[in-house]
Amino acid sequence: MARSEFFSHLFEPLFSFGYPVPRVALYPMFVLIFGLGHASKIALVFLECLYPITVHTYHGARAIPVLYLWAARNMGATPMQVFFRVMLPATAPSIFSGLRIALPIALVVVIIAEMVSATEGLGWLIAYASASLSRSQIFAAVAVIMAIGFVLDRLLGVVRNRLVFWERESVSIG
């Protein structure tokens, strides 16, 4: 999308039009298509995370200076070499920004999906404990979710710092 006018004109309106739609509202349709199993939850998480990752990657690829691409082509780089040696490294910080935004969204969507249609998992435990008026179980489940989110965010920050070594980012949130 970022480097092809055809693909930009084809997909950008889809993303602009579909971005404000709450994808969680599509969960009943996913359940009808994929059933109550994990496939419907995976499809929902994929669709929910697709937007922030794609938008960040798109803007990161658009921000690559044309001079970098021209220089690589003038040095004899093939289109694959330009992609893997220029475009991908230049876009990597934006890709990880999209992943860092999508990670907690994915966690929230999984918990919501478990609350609605699961018989196990932390979302189900919160829904069950709420119905049972068990505050301690609710707080325990929320604490586990917070710990999982914290650890996953830290791991993503470590991976980002190892892969995007030329641009360090603080692993802390604030």
mmCIF file of the C-alpha atoms, coordinates in Angstrom:
data_MODEL
# 
_entry.id   MODEL 
# 
loop_
_atom_site.group_PDB 
_atom_site.id 
_atom_site.type_symbol 
_atom_site.label_atom_id 
_atom_site.label_alt_id 
_atom_site.label_comp_id 
_atom_site.label_asym_id 
_atom_site.label_entity_id 
_atom_site.label_seq_id 
_atom_site.pdbx_PDB_ins_code 
_atom_site.Cartn_x 
_atom_site.Cartn_y 
_atom_site.Cartn_z 
_atom_site.occupancy 
_atom_site.B_iso_or_equiv 
_atom_site.pdbx_formal_charge 
_atom_site.auth_seq_id 
_atom_site.auth_comp_id 
_atom_site.auth_asym_id 
_atom_site.auth_atom_id 
_atom_site.pdbx_PDB_model_num 
ATOM 1   C CA . MET A 1 1   ? 0.000   0.000   0.000  1.00 0.00 ? 1   MET A CA 1 
ATOM 2   C CA . ALA A 1 2   ? 2.772   2.426   0.871  1.00 0.00 ? 2   ALA A CA 1 
ATOM 3   C CA . ARG A 1 3   ? 4.787   2.008   -2.318 1.00 0.00 ? 3   ARG A CA 1 
ATOM 4   C CA . SER A 1 4   ? 2.109   1.199   -4.896 1.00 0.00 ? 4   SER A CA 1 
ATOM 5   C CA . GLU A 1 5   ? -0.548  3.700   -5.919 1.00 0.00 ? 5   GLU A CA 1 
ATOM 6   C CA . PHE A 1 6   ? -2.757  0.851   -7.170 1.00 0.00 ? 6   PHE A CA 1 
ATOM 7   C CA . PHE A 1 7   ? -2.719  -0.984  -3.826 1.00 0.00 ? 7   PHE A CA 1 
ATOM 8   C CA . SER A 1 8   ? -3.032  2.284   -1.920 1.00 0.00 ? 8   SER A CA 1 
ATOM 9   C CA . HIS A 1 9   ? -6.175  3.222   -3.843 1.00 0.00 ? 9   HIS A CA 1 
ATOM 10  C CA . LEU A 1 10  ? -7.488  -0.329  -3.448 1.00 0.00 ? 10  LEU A CA 1 
ATOM 11  C CA . PHE A 1 11  ? -6.934  -0.950  0.273  1.00 0.00 ? 11  PHE A CA 1 
ATOM 12  C CA . GLU A 1 12  ? -6.696  2.465   1.957  1.00 0.00 ? 12  GLU A CA 1 
ATOM 13  C CA . PRO A 1 13  ? -10.457 3.144   1.667  1.00 0.00 ? 13  PRO A CA 1 
ATOM 14  C CA . LEU A 1 14  ? -11.168 -0.277  3.188  1.00 0.00 ? 14  LEU A CA 1 
ATOM 15  C CA . PHE A 1 15  ? -9.003  0.538   6.192  1.00 0.00 ? 15  PHE A CA 1 
ATOM 16  C CA . SER A 1 16  ? -10.401 4.061   6.525  1.00 0.00 ? 16  SER A CA 1 
ATOM 17  C CA . PHE A 1 17  ? -13.965 2.843   6.222  1.00 0.00 ? 17  PHE A CA 1 
ATOM 18  C CA . GLY A 1 18  ? -13.560 -0.174  8.517  1.00 0.00 ? 18  GLY A CA 1 
ATOM 19  C CA . TYR A 1 19  ? -11.345 1.382   11.186 1.00 0.00 ? 19  TYR A CA 1 
ATOM 20  C CA . PRO A 1 20  ? -14.109 2.897   13.346 1.00 0.00 ? 20  PRO A CA 1 
ATOM 21  C CA . VAL A 1 21  ? -16.170 -0.315  13.314 1.00 0.00 ? 21  VAL A CA 1 
ATOM 22  C CA . PRO A 1 22  ? -15.825 -2.170  16.635 1.00 0.00 ? 22  PRO A CA 1 
ATOM 23  C CA . ARG A 1 23  ? -14.616 -5.561  15.478 1.00 0.00 ? 23  ARG A CA 1 
ATOM 24  C CA . VAL A 1 24  ? -15.804 -7.120  18.734 1.00 0.00 ? 24  VAL A CA 1 
ATOM 25  C CA . ALA A 1 25  ? -19.330 -6.548  17.420 1.00 0.00 ? 25  ALA A CA 1 
ATOM 26  C CA . LEU A 1 26  ? -18.487 -9.014  14.629 1.00 0.00 ? 26  LEU A CA 1 
ATOM 27  C CA . TYR A 1 27  ? -17.845 -11.822 17.114 1.00 0.00 ? 27  TYR A CA 1 
ATOM 28  C CA . PRO A 1 28  ? -21.328 -13.393 16.746 1.00 0.00 ? 28  PRO A CA 1 
ATOM 29  C CA . MET A 1 29  ? -20.732 -13.603 12.993 1.00 0.00 ? 29  MET A CA 1 
ATOM 30  C CA . PHE A 1 30  ? -17.354 -15.275 13.601 1.00 0.00 ? 30  PHE A CA 1 
ATOM 31  C CA . VAL A 1 31  ? -19.036 -17.764 15.931 1.00 0.00 ? 31  VAL A CA 1 
ATOM 32  C CA . LEU A 1 32  ? -21.533 -18.605 13.168 1.00 0.00 ? 32  LEU A CA 1 
ATOM 33  C CA . ILE A 1 33  ? -18.735 -19.038 10.620 1.00 0.00 ? 33  ILE A CA 1 
ATOM 34  C CA . PHE A 1 34  ? -16.022 -20.710 12.740 1.00 0.00 ? 34  PHE A CA 1 
ATOM 35  C CA . GLY A 1 35  ? -17.999 -22.150 15.657 1.00 0.00 ? 35  GLY A CA 1 
ATOM 36  C CA . LEU A 1 36  ? -17.519 -21.656 19.391 1.00 0.00 ? 36  LEU A CA 1 
ATOM 37  C CA . GLY A 1 37  ? -13.967 -23.016 19.401 1.00 0.00 ? 37  GLY A CA 1 
ATOM 38  C CA . HIS A 1 38  ? -10.681 -21.214 19.249 1.00 0.00 ? 38  HIS A CA 1 
ATOM 39  C CA . ALA A 1 39  ? -10.940 -20.399 15.529 1.00 0.00 ? 39  ALA A CA 1 
ATOM 40  C CA . SER A 1 40  ? -13.540 -17.680 16.087 1.00 0.00 ? 40  SER A CA 1 
ATOM 41  C CA . LYS A 1 41  ? -11.430 -16.089 18.827 1.00 0.00 ? 41  LYS A CA 1 
ATOM 42  C CA . ILE A 1 42  ? -8.280  -16.237 16.694 1.00 0.00 ? 42  ILE A CA 1 
ATOM 43  C CA . ALA A 1 43  ? -10.111 -14.648 13.747 1.00 0.00 ? 43  ALA A CA 1 
ATOM 44  C CA . LEU A 1 44  ? -11.411 -11.868 15.995 1.00 0.00 ? 44  LEU A CA 1 
ATOM 45  C CA . VAL A 1 45  ? -7.983  -11.185 17.512 1.00 0.00 ? 45  VAL A CA 1 
ATOM 46  C CA . PHE A 1 46  ? -6.414  -11.190 14.035 1.00 0.00 ? 46  PHE A CA 1 
ATOM 47  C CA . LEU A 1 47  ? -8.936  -8.713  12.681 1.00 0.00 ? 47  LEU A CA 1 
ATOM 48  C CA . GLU A 1 48  ? -8.702  -6.489  15.763 1.00 0.00 ? 48  GLU A CA 1 
ATOM 49  C CA . CYS A 1 49  ? -4.886  -6.387  15.619 1.00 0.00 ? 49  CYS A CA 1 
ATOM 50  C CA . LEU A 1 50  ? -4.689  -6.029  11.842 1.00 0.00 ? 50  LEU A CA 1 
ATOM 51  C CA . TYR A 1 51  ? -5.634  -2.345  11.892 1.00 0.00 ? 51  TYR A CA 1 
ATOM 52  C CA . PRO A 1 52  ? -3.013  -0.879  14.242 1.00 0.00 ? 52  PRO A CA 1 
ATOM 53  C CA . ILE A 1 53  ? -0.219  -3.012  12.783 1.00 0.00 ? 53  ILE A CA 1 
ATOM 54  C CA . THR A 1 54  ? -1.157  -2.201  9.191  1.00 0.00 ? 54  THR A CA 1 
ATOM 55  C CA . VAL A 1 55  ? -1.663  1.518   9.784  1.00 0.00 ? 55  VAL A CA 1 
ATOM 56  C CA . HIS A 1 56  ? 1.667   1.882   11.612 1.00 0.00 ? 56  HIS A CA 1 
ATOM 57  C CA . THR A 1 57  ? 3.503   -0.182  9.013  1.00 0.00 ? 57  THR A CA 1 
ATOM 58  C CA . TYR A 1 58  ? 1.892   1.812   6.206  1.00 0.00 ? 58  TYR A CA 1 
ATOM 59  C CA . HIS A 1 59  ? 2.961   5.143   7.655  1.00 0.00 ? 59  HIS A CA 1 
ATOM 60  C CA . GLY A 1 60  ? 6.430   3.817   8.455  1.00 0.00 ? 60  GLY A CA 1 
ATOM 61  C CA . ALA A 1 61  ? 6.898   2.646   4.867  1.00 0.00 ? 61  ALA A CA 1 
ATOM 62  C CA . ARG A 1 62  ? 5.595   5.953   3.528  1.00 0.00 ? 62  ARG A CA 1 
ATOM 63  C CA . ALA A 1 63  ? 8.167   7.791   5.658  1.00 0.00 ? 63  ALA A CA 1 
ATOM 64  C CA . ILE A 1 64  ? 11.163  6.048   4.073  1.00 0.00 ? 64  ILE A CA 1 
ATOM 65  C CA . PRO A 1 65  ? 13.181  8.698   2.250  1.00 0.00 ? 65  PRO A CA 1 
ATOM 66  C CA . VAL A 1 66  ? 13.085  8.079   -1.498 1.00 0.00 ? 66  VAL A CA 1 
ATOM 67  C CA . LEU A 1 67  ? 16.794  8.807   -1.537 1.00 0.00 ? 67  LEU A CA 1 
ATOM 68  C CA . TYR A 1 68  ? 17.436  5.507   0.309  1.00 0.00 ? 68  TYR A CA 1 
ATOM 69  C CA . LEU A 1 69  ? 15.539  3.554   -2.318 1.00 0.00 ? 69  LEU A CA 1 
ATOM 70  C CA . TRP A 1 70  ? 17.222  5.343   -5.206 1.00 0.00 ? 70  TRP A CA 1 
ATOM 71  C CA . ALA A 1 71  ? 20.665  4.812   -3.660 1.00 0.00 ? 71  ALA A CA 1 
ATOM 72  C CA . ALA A 1 72  ? 20.032  1.088   -3.226 1.00 0.00 ? 72  ALA A CA 1 
ATOM 73  C CA . ARG A 1 73  ? 18.790  0.728   -6.805 1.00 0.00 ? 73  ARG A CA 1 
ATOM 74  C CA . ASN A 1 74  ? 21.744  2.726   -8.159 1.00 0.00 ? 74  ASN A CA 1 
ATOM 75  C CA . MET A 1 75  ? 24.105  0.405   -6.318 1.00 0.00 ? 75  MET A CA 1 
ATOM 76  C CA . GLY A 1 76  ? 22.562  -2.528  -8.172 1.00 0.00 ? 76  GLY A CA 1 
ATOM 77  C CA . ALA A 1 77  ? 20.237  -3.894  -5.502 1.00 0.00 ? 77  ALA A CA 1 
ATOM 78  C CA . THR A 1 78  ? 17.482  -6.183  -6.723 1.00 0.00 ? 78  THR A CA 1 
ATOM 79  C CA . PRO A 1 79  ? 13.890  -5.451  -5.663 1.00 0.00 ? 79  PRO A CA 1 
ATOM 80  C CA . MET A 1 80  ? 14.150  -8.187  -3.007 1.00 0.00 ? 80  MET A CA 1 
ATOM 81  C CA . GLN A 1 81  ? 17.375  -6.690  -1.669 1.00 0.00 ? 81  GLN A CA 1 
ATOM 82  C CA . VAL A 1 82  ? 15.772  -3.241  -1.576 1.00 0.00 ? 82  VAL A CA 1 
ATOM 83  C CA . PHE A 1 83  ? 12.876  -4.689  0.392  1.00 0.00 ? 83  PHE A CA 1 
ATOM 84  C CA . PHE A 1 84  ? 14.912  -6.727  2.894  1.00 0.00 ? 84  PHE A CA 1 
ATOM 85  C CA . ARG A 1 85  ? 17.913  -4.410  3.262  1.00 0.00 ? 85  ARG A CA 1 
ATOM 86  C CA . VAL A 1 86  ? 16.296  -0.964  3.017  1.00 0.00 ? 86  VAL A CA 1 
ATOM 87  C CA . MET A 1 87  ? 12.525  -0.993  3.376  1.00 0.00 ? 87  MET A CA 1 
ATOM 88  C CA . LEU A 1 88  ? 12.120  -3.620  6.115  1.00 0.00 ? 88  LEU A CA 1 
ATOM 89  C CA . PRO A 1 89  ? 14.798  -2.171  8.425  1.00 0.00 ? 89  PRO A CA 1 
ATOM 90  C CA . ALA A 1 90  ? 13.520  1.364   7.865  1.00 0.00 ? 90  ALA A CA 1 
ATOM 91  C CA . THR A 1 91  ? 9.948   0.272   8.614  1.00 0.00 ? 91  THR A CA 1 
ATOM 92  C CA . ALA A 1 92  ? 10.827  -1.997  11.571 1.00 0.00 ? 92  ALA A CA 1 
ATOM 93  C CA . PRO A 1 93  ? 10.375  0.697   14.270 1.00 0.00 ? 93  PRO A CA 1 
ATOM 94  C CA . SER A 1 94  ? 6.879   1.440   12.976 1.00 0.00 ? 94  SER A CA 1 
ATOM 95  C CA . ILE A 1 95  ? 6.034   -2.248  12.752 1.00 0.00 ? 95  ILE A CA 1 
ATOM 96  C CA . PHE A 1 96  ? 6.995   -2.704  16.386 1.00 0.00 ? 96  PHE A CA 1 
ATOM 97  C CA . SER A 1 97  ? 4.965   0.367   17.354 1.00 0.00 ? 97  SER A CA 1 
ATOM 98  C CA . GLY A 1 98  ? 1.939   -1.264  15.747 1.00 0.00 ? 98  GLY A CA 1 
ATOM 99  C CA . LEU A 1 99  ? 2.702   -4.539  17.515 1.00 0.00 ? 99  LEU A CA 1 
ATOM 100 C CA . ARG A 1 100 ? 3.052   -2.773  20.847 1.00 0.00 ? 100 ARG A CA 1 
ATOM 101 C CA . ILE A 1 101 ? -0.353  -1.159  20.385 1.00 0.00 ? 101 ILE A CA 1 
ATOM 102 C CA . ALA A 1 102 ? -1.922  -4.409  19.122 1.00 0.00 ? 102 ALA A CA 1 
ATOM 103 C CA . LEU A 1 103 ? -0.617  -6.571  21.981 1.00 0.00 ? 103 LEU A CA 1 
ATOM 104 C CA . PRO A 1 104 ? -2.882  -5.235  24.760 1.00 0.00 ? 104 PRO A CA 1 
ATOM 105 C CA . ILE A 1 105 ? -5.767  -5.070  22.287 1.00 0.00 ? 105 ILE A CA 1 
ATOM 106 C CA . ALA A 1 106 ? -5.278  -8.764  21.577 1.00 0.00 ? 106 ALA A CA 1 
ATOM 107 C CA . LEU A 1 107 ? -5.238  -9.547  25.292 1.00 0.00 ? 107 LEU A CA 1 
ATOM 108 C CA . VAL A 1 108 ? -8.432  -7.562  25.898 1.00 0.00 ? 108 VAL A CA 1 
ATOM 109 C CA . VAL A 1 109 ? -10.207 -9.198  22.955 1.00 0.00 ? 109 VAL A CA 1 
ATOM 110 C CA . VAL A 1 110 ? -9.244  -12.682 24.134 1.00 0.00 ? 110 VAL A CA 1 
ATOM 111 C CA . ILE A 1 111 ? -10.543 -11.951 27.634 1.00 0.00 ? 111 ILE A CA 1 
ATOM 112 C CA . ILE A 1 112 ? -13.808 -10.517 26.259 1.00 0.00 ? 112 ILE A CA 1 
ATOM 113 C CA . ALA A 1 113 ? -14.274 -13.500 23.941 1.00 0.00 ? 113 ALA A CA 1 
ATOM 114 C CA . GLU A 1 114 ? -13.670 -15.881 26.850 1.00 0.00 ? 114 GLU A CA 1 
ATOM 115 C CA . MET A 1 115 ? -16.204 -13.998 28.946 1.00 0.00 ? 115 MET A CA 1 
ATOM 116 C CA . VAL A 1 116 ? -18.812 -14.392 26.231 1.00 0.00 ? 116 VAL A CA 1 
ATOM 117 C CA . SER A 1 117 ? -18.341 -17.926 24.947 1.00 0.00 ? 117 SER A CA 1 
ATOM 118 C CA . ALA A 1 118 ? -15.814 -20.033 26.829 1.00 0.00 ? 118 ALA A CA 1 
ATOM 119 C CA . THR A 1 119 ? -15.854 -22.612 29.568 1.00 0.00 ? 119 THR A CA 1 
ATOM 120 C CA . GLU A 1 120 ? -12.262 -22.005 30.616 1.00 0.00 ? 120 GLU A CA 1 
ATOM 121 C CA . GLY A 1 121 ? -9.695  -19.216 30.702 1.00 0.00 ? 121 GLY A CA 1 
ATOM 122 C CA . LEU A 1 122 ? -9.290  -15.980 32.590 1.00 0.00 ? 122 LEU A CA 1 
ATOM 123 C CA . GLY A 1 123 ? -12.249 -14.280 30.917 1.00 0.00 ? 123 GLY A CA 1 
ATOM 124 C CA . TRP A 1 124 ? -14.499 -17.170 31.847 1.00 0.00 ? 124 TRP A CA 1 
ATOM 125 C CA . LEU A 1 125 ? -13.127 -17.088 35.405 1.00 0.00 ? 125 LEU A CA 1 
ATOM 126 C CA . ILE A 1 126 ? -13.941 -13.385 35.723 1.00 0.00 ? 126 ILE A CA 1 
ATOM 127 C CA . ALA A 1 127 ? -17.471 -13.921 34.391 1.00 0.00 ? 127 ALA A CA 1 
ATOM 128 C CA . TYR A 1 128 ? -17.989 -16.940 36.674 1.00 0.00 ? 128 TYR A CA 1 
ATOM 129 C CA . ALA A 1 129 ? -16.565 -15.144 39.713 1.00 0.00 ? 129 ALA A CA 1 
ATOM 130 C CA . SER A 1 130 ? -18.735 -12.101 38.976 1.00 0.00 ? 130 SER A CA 1 
ATOM 131 C CA . ALA A 1 131 ? -21.847 -14.275 38.887 1.00 0.00 ? 131 ALA A CA 1 
ATOM 132 C CA . SER A 1 132 ? -20.715 -15.936 42.121 1.00 0.00 ? 132 SER A CA 1 
ATOM 133 C CA . LEU A 1 133 ? -19.927 -12.580 43.745 1.00 0.00 ? 133 LEU A CA 1 
ATOM 134 C CA . SER A 1 134 ? -16.384 -13.725 44.478 1.00 0.00 ? 134 SER A CA 1 
ATOM 135 C CA . ARG A 1 135 ? -14.340 -10.534 44.556 1.00 0.00 ? 135 ARG A CA 1 
ATOM 136 C CA . SER A 1 136 ? -11.114 -12.305 45.461 1.00 0.00 ? 136 SER A CA 1 
ATOM 137 C CA . GLN A 1 137 ? -11.259 -14.488 42.340 1.00 0.00 ? 137 GLN A CA 1 
ATOM 138 C CA . ILE A 1 138 ? -12.025 -11.465 40.180 1.00 0.00 ? 138 ILE A CA 1 
ATOM 139 C CA . PHE A 1 139 ? -9.075  -9.529  41.584 1.00 0.00 ? 139 PHE A CA 1 
ATOM 140 C CA . ALA A 1 140 ? -6.802  -12.561 41.263 1.00 0.00 ? 140 ALA A CA 1 
ATOM 141 C CA . ALA A 1 141 ? -7.778  -13.046 37.614 1.00 0.00 ? 141 ALA A CA 1 
ATOM 142 C CA . VAL A 1 142 ? -7.295  -9.334  36.901 1.00 0.00 ? 142 VAL A CA 1 
ATOM 143 C CA . ALA A 1 143 ? -3.869  -9.455  38.590 1.00 0.00 ? 143 ALA A CA 1 
ATOM 144 C CA . VAL A 1 144 ? -2.871  -12.425 36.420 1.00 0.00 ? 144 VAL A CA 1 
ATOM 145 C CA . ILE A 1 145 ? -4.043  -10.566 33.297 1.00 0.00 ? 145 ILE A CA 1 
ATOM 146 C CA . MET A 1 146 ? -2.011  -7.530  34.343 1.00 0.00 ? 146 MET A CA 1 
ATOM 147 C CA . ALA A 1 147 ? 1.071   -9.696  34.905 1.00 0.00 ? 147 ALA A CA 1 
ATOM 148 C CA . ILE A 1 148 ? 0.649   -11.421 31.530 1.00 0.00 ? 148 ILE A CA 1 
ATOM 149 C CA . GLY A 1 149 ? 0.260   -8.070  29.778 1.00 0.00 ? 149 GLY A CA 1 
ATOM 150 C CA . PHE A 1 150 ? 3.295   -6.644  31.567 1.00 0.00 ? 150 PHE A CA 1 
ATOM 151 C CA . VAL A 1 151 ? 5.508   -9.630  30.745 1.00 0.00 ? 151 VAL A CA 1 
ATOM 152 C CA . LEU A 1 152 ? 4.394   -9.725  27.097 1.00 0.00 ? 152 LEU A CA 1 
ATOM 153 C CA . ASP A 1 153 ? 5.040   -5.988  26.728 1.00 0.00 ? 153 ASP A CA 1 
ATOM 154 C CA . ARG A 1 154 ? 8.519   -6.366  28.220 1.00 0.00 ? 154 ARG A CA 1 
ATOM 155 C CA . LEU A 1 155 ? 9.289   -9.327  25.960 1.00 0.00 ? 155 LEU A CA 1 
ATOM 156 C CA . LEU A 1 156 ? 8.154   -7.386  22.912 1.00 0.00 ? 156 LEU A CA 1 
ATOM 157 C CA . GLY A 1 157 ? 10.366  -4.471  24.000 1.00 0.00 ? 157 GLY A CA 1 
ATOM 158 C CA . VAL A 1 158 ? 13.364  -6.779  24.368 1.00 0.00 ? 158 VAL A CA 1 
ATOM 159 C CA . VAL A 1 159 ? 12.743  -8.348  20.949 1.00 0.00 ? 159 VAL A CA 1 
ATOM 160 C CA . ARG A 1 160 ? 12.368  -4.888  19.427 1.00 0.00 ? 160 ARG A CA 1 
ATOM 161 C CA . ASN A 1 161 ? 15.630  -3.683  20.958 1.00 0.00 ? 161 ASN A CA 1 
ATOM 162 C CA . ARG A 1 162 ? 17.460  -6.764  19.660 1.00 0.00 ? 162 ARG A CA 1 
ATOM 163 C CA . LEU A 1 163 ? 16.062  -6.510  16.127 1.00 0.00 ? 163 LEU A CA 1 
ATOM 164 C CA . VAL A 1 164 ? 16.026  -2.707  15.840 1.00 0.00 ? 164 VAL A CA 1 
ATOM 165 C CA . PHE A 1 165 ? 19.413  -2.276  17.493 1.00 0.00 ? 165 PHE A CA 1 
ATOM 166 C CA . TRP A 1 166 ? 20.193  1.023   15.749 1.00 0.00 ? 166 TRP A CA 1 
ATOM 167 C CA . GLU A 1 167 ? 17.260  2.771   17.424 1.00 0.00 ? 167 GLU A CA 1 
ATOM 168 C CA . ARG A 1 168 ? 16.947  2.012   21.104 1.00 0.00 ? 168 ARG A CA 1 
ATOM 169 C CA . GLU A 1 169 ? 13.583  2.348   22.770 1.00 0.00 ? 169 GLU A CA 1 
ATOM 170 C CA . SER A 1 170 ? 12.959  2.378   26.446 1.00 0.00 ? 170 SER A CA 1 
ATOM 171 C CA . VAL A 1 171 ? 11.169  -0.807  27.461 1.00 0.00 ? 171 VAL A CA 1 
ATOM 172 C CA . SER A 1 172 ? 9.198   1.092   30.078 1.00 0.00 ? 172 SER A CA 1 
ATOM 173 C CA . ILE A 1 173 ? 5.727   2.351   29.325 1.00 0.00 ? 173 ILE A CA 1 
ATOM 174 C CA . GLY A 1 174 ? 5.962   5.824   30.751 1.00 0.00 ? 174 GLY A CA 1 
# 
